[in-house]
Amino acid sequence: MKNDTTIQIGVVGTGHLGNFHLKQLKGIPHFTIAGLFDSDPIRAMEMSKRYDVESFSSVRDLLQKAEAISIVTPTPYHYEIANLALDKGCHLFIEKPITDNIEHAGLLLNKAEKLNKIIQVGHIERFNPAFTVLKNLDIQPRFIEAHRLAKFNPRGNDVPVILDLMIHDLDIILSLVKSEIKDIRANGVKVVSSTVDIANARLEFENGCVANLTASRISQKVMRKMRLFQEEDYITIDFHNGILEEYKICNSPPTEDINDQVIELTGKEKKYVLYRKPEVPKHDALKEELIHFANSIQNAQKPETDGQSAAKALGLALKIQKIIDQ
């Protein structure tokens, strides 16, 4: 149902993450929440009362009122709901991963293109405040190290840790390294669930860049860090705490008036290390990606985390999983 000023959006799935979607959508003027659906009627009623939005008894009924849909269900249900929503003429926001297999992802992308509908996938770290600063730097990494560790939580165990956690870093690395992958090595272990709980992957790109990734959902501490090494430059980004630091080698002391620390190195050639810790803007990453979704719809523009990039990350994640399963 078209609105002159806002987009009518429905939310399918009102669990832990769906609750956050509803909360943010209520505060974004680009959207009007058309309603929600959850397979648990008690949960649906609870969320309906909390956010003062209509609860529907079926996804089909909700789609009759929506122009766009936010799919926040377990991954195995993404394709069925997304396919139906496209049939009803809706734009799609799908929480990551886009689907649980690459064939279904391809079908959704083809249908969306034919129907001129937008697919944005919830690779939220692209909207992390620290990553928004990283995008302003000259990034040509030669070696990348990523650690994404989380404490055990039964929620999300419907997929292996590669699809649950590591896929965030795979998506980021694919966005930073402009080269094809020529070799993948990986291993992983099932510890407390029926799918892989801790995994490591080593990616070698055609341009010589190497990325080493570790993901675990059985850690005693939370860590979401990535380190980028490139010629005369080292950058570390802490996604969890919203911090970015850079150590840059200079042949001469900076002449500009700066507040950052300069370290002098001794040797045959005098060099300097410029330490920078840029100010990171404070914003809610989920809110920013939902606003980006609205802007993409209203301006008919490809989202930054579009279906194609999400399918590429999914394809890589599945290759890693296949290597571990062998």
Secondary structure, DSSP 4 states (H G I P E B T S, - for coil): ---SSSEEEEEE--SHHHHHHHHHHHT-TTEEEEEEE-SSHHHHHHHHHHHT--B-SSHHHHHTT-SEEEE-S-GGGHHHHHHHHHHTT-EEEEESSS-SSHHHHHHHHHHHHHHT--EEEE-GGGG-HHHHHHTTS----SEEEEEEE----STTTTS-HIIIIIHHHHHHHHHH--S-EEEEEEEEE-SSSSS--EEEEEEEETTS-EEEEEEESS-SS-EEEEEEEETTEEEEEETTTTEEEEEEEESS---S---SEEEEEPSSS-EEEEEE-PPPPP--HHHHHHHHHHHHHHTT---TTBHHHHHHHHHHHHHHHHHHH-
